Amino acid sequence: MAQLRVAVIGGGWAGLAAAVELSSADAKVIVFEAAKQIGGRARRVEINGYALDNGQHILIGAYRDTLRLMQKVGVDTTQRLKRLPLELNYPAAGFRIKLPQLPATLHLVLGLLGAKGCTLSEKLSAMCFMRALQANHYQLTNDGTVAELLNQHQQQGKLRRYLWEPLCLSALNTAPEIASAQVFVNVLRESLGGSRAATDLLLPATDLSAVFPDAAARFITAHGGEIRLSTRIASIETDLQINHEKFDHVVLACAPQHTSALLSKITETSGIAALLETYVYEPIATVYLGYPPEVTLPSPMTGLGCNEYACLGQWAFDRGALNGQHGVISFVLSASGNWVQCDDKTLVTTLHHELEKTLGKTLSLPLWHQVIRERRATFSCRINLPRPSAQTPLHRLWLAGDYVCAEYPATLEGAIRSGITAATELLKHKPIGGA
Ligand SMILES: Cc1cc2nc3c(=O)[nH]c(=O)nc-3n(C[C@H](O)[C@H](O)[C@H](O)COP(=O)(O)OP(=O)(O)OC[C@H]3O[C@@H](n4cnc5c(N)ncnc54)[C@H](O)[C@@H]3O)c2cc1C
């Protein structure tokens, strides 16, 4: 039987996941990537002599397919990811919750009961909330906003401010007032509602390209595939020709806005293009401040919130504790908010002061800084957002990308799962002239 020839357009985590699965099924895979490097929205950037990331990322233990694929391509997950029990620590607000290393659901019950900086009634109410979701199998009758869901279940006070709302922002990159409650509940089902290990934080202990994309590329080429960088695909012919090369299948693994541009040129897929054109996007900024090596955080991931005023930043990460980049603190500013209007200088000054407040001491000014703004970091994960499936009306053209994984918000795990699904569906089809 002739070897299956598959084009994968887009070398982000979704495209690479599809390419890895197809390569291991003996397909000949060519990955076309517009940029000079692979990794898409989760990749290494070289700045100031440091291997940093285009955006600080958080993974969690529930990212089962990401972990499986990392292992498949030869990444030692214990080396590349720092596994820590879930801890949300806001020193300036006096709030802290840390889940103990105990089996589910004891870890959640004792973790909530041991939370500092909130009342007993808030803790009991949070337990009732989780129990109510579980009793309904994490399925809401109707989608609404996360804010409505929290109101409906009387989730107020400090646990709302320092647990539920930050979880919503971190996972969905969408403000609770507009974010989809059902997708949020899906995330809770897989994390807090899952095993203890599923709740663990998995913080990159290296740059993001070394977490998966680099090893995935090596795996693909070792299996006879190719990665063609700096190759932007302008169109897909209906007979699946790309740049005058004919393929048995094409996996289109770009972000929604780039996918819709390609799909709108094909009659059969113009409906999906029209659907994707309705998507709106949320930004994320990652701000790196370089301090002397002795500047450290109380937890590798520390919350910036305080009770007196709303902080611009949400989280600060101690890159020294995570990957040996001592003194480098990365700050995450998720979803559209006041920070978007701030210029870089204001962001840097404000975050420096928020860090001082968090640490309760004066710091010398940062030695260097770098602001990276991703204006279309993720799709805005709103109520009843329609998602296309992997299969398209054009025979043998498949979709992958974080937006295809309907259960999940825009995340690495969503991207990886979508790539696996596209590969699995594709492999069920026989190649042209196949037996
Ligand atoms: C700053 C930031 C922080 C984030 N934080 C987290 C986090 O903490 N945890 C988490 O799980 N997720 C996080 N995410 C989301 C996560 O990074 C994305 O969901 C995931 O990387 C999307 O992968 P993808 O493969 O679907 O898309 P992409 O990464 O967008 O990959 C698509 C690829 O296609 C290429 N391409 C586009 N058009 C063409 C074309 N015409 N021809 C060829 N190639 C093309 C692009 O260059 C790109 O490399 C974050 C994202 C950002 C930006």
The ligand as a MOL file (V3000), in Angstrom:
LIG
                    3D

  0  0  0     0  0            999 V3000
M  V30 BEGIN CTAB
M  V30 COUNTS 53 58 0 0 0
M  V30 BEGIN ATOM
M  V30 1 C 0.6880 34.6910 25.8560 0
M  V30 2 C -0.0680 33.3960 25.9090 0
M  V30 3 C -0.2150 32.7400 27.1090 0
M  V30 4 C -0.9120 31.5340 27.1600 0
M  V30 5 N -0.9970 30.8600 28.3430 0
M  V30 6 C -1.4890 29.6030 28.3520 0
M  V30 7 C -1.3930 28.8220 29.5130 0
M  V30 8 O -0.9050 29.2780 30.5440 0
M  V30 9 N -1.8330 27.5300 29.4640 0
M  V30 10 C -2.3570 26.9920 28.3250 0
M  V30 11 O -2.6890 25.8100 28.3300 0
M  V30 12 N -2.4820 27.7330 27.2020 0
M  V30 13 C -2.0490 29.0240 27.1830 0
M  V30 14 N -2.1290 29.7650 26.0420 0
M  V30 15 C -2.8520 29.2240 24.8880 0
M  V30 16 C -1.9990 28.2610 24.0530 0
M  V30 17 O -0.7170 28.7950 23.8190 0
M  V30 18 C -2.6980 28.0490 22.7120 0
M  V30 19 O -3.9980 27.5560 22.9640 0
M  V30 20 C -1.9770 27.0360 21.8300 0
M  V30 21 O -0.6110 27.3110 21.7320 0
M  V30 22 C -2.6130 27.0680 20.4320 0
M  V30 23 O -1.9470 26.1570 19.5980 0
M  V30 24 P -2.4510 25.9270 18.1060 0
M  V30 25 O -1.5280 24.9540 17.5000 0
M  V30 26 O -3.9000 25.6380 18.1150 0
M  V30 27 O -2.3180 27.3560 17.3850 0
M  V30 28 P -1.0250 28.2440 17.0850 0
M  V30 29 O -0.0710 28.1380 18.1950 0
M  V30 30 O -1.5360 29.5930 16.7340 0
M  V30 31 O -0.3450 27.5580 15.8220 0
M  V30 32 C -0.7150 27.8640 14.5030 0
M  V30 33 C 0.5310 27.9210 13.6440 0
M  V30 34 O 0.1300 28.1170 12.2860 0
M  V30 35 C 1.0390 28.9840 11.6620 0
M  V30 36 N 0.3650 29.5550 10.4930 0
M  V30 37 C -0.6550 30.4600 10.4580 0
M  V30 38 N -1.0460 30.7030 9.2020 0
M  V30 39 C -0.2670 29.9050 8.3990 0
M  V30 40 C -0.2050 29.6940 6.9900 0
M  V30 41 N -1.0160 30.3370 6.1440 0
M  V30 42 N 0.7280 28.8180 6.4960 0
M  V30 43 C 1.5460 28.1480 7.3510 0
M  V30 44 N 1.5330 28.3160 8.6970 0
M  V30 45 C 0.6220 29.1860 9.2220 0
M  V30 46 C 1.3660 29.9950 12.7490 0
M  V30 47 O 2.5970 30.6630 12.4700 0
M  V30 48 C 1.4480 29.0930 13.9840 0
M  V30 49 O 2.7550 28.6270 14.1970 0
M  V30 50 C -1.5020 30.9980 25.9810 0
M  V30 51 C -1.3550 31.6860 24.7660 0
M  V30 52 C -0.6590 32.8630 24.7210 0
M  V30 53 C -0.5060 33.5760 23.4070 0
M  V30 END ATOM
M  V30 BEGIN BOND
M  V30 1 1 1 2
M  V30 2 1 2 3
M  V30 3 2 2 52
M  V30 4 2 3 4
M  V30 5 1 4 5
M  V30 6 1 4 50
M  V30 7 2 5 6
M  V30 8 1 6 7
M  V30 9 1 6 13
M  V30 10 2 7 8
M  V30 11 1 7 9
M  V30 12 1 9 10
M  V30 13 2 10 11
M  V30 14 1 10 12
M  V30 15 2 12 13
M  V30 16 1 13 14
M  V30 17 1 14 15
M  V30 18 1 14 50
M  V30 19 1 15 16
M  V30 20 1 16 17
M  V30 21 1 16 18
M  V30 22 1 18 19
M  V30 23 1 18 20
M  V30 24 1 20 21
M  V30 25 1 20 22
M  V30 26 1 22 23
M  V30 27 1 23 24
M  V30 28 2 24 25
M  V30 29 1 24 26
M  V30 30 1 24 27
M  V30 31 1 27 28
M  V30 32 2 28 29
M  V30 33 1 28 30
M  V30 34 1 28 31
M  V30 35 1 31 32
M  V30 36 1 32 33
M  V30 37 1 33 34
M  V30 38 1 33 48
M  V30 39 1 34 35
M  V30 40 1 35 36
M  V30 41 1 35 46
M  V30 42 1 36 37
M  V30 43 1 36 45
M  V30 44 2 37 38
M  V30 45 1 38 39
M  V30 46 1 39 40
M  V30 47 2 39 45
M  V30 48 1 40 41
M  V30 49 2 40 42
M  V30 50 1 42 43
M  V30 51 2 43 44
M  V30 52 1 44 45
M  V30 53 1 46 47
M  V30 54 1 46 48
M  V30 55 1 48 49
M  V30 56 2 50 51
M  V30 57 1 51 52
M  V30 58 1 52 53
M  V30 END BOND
M  V30 END CTAB
M  END
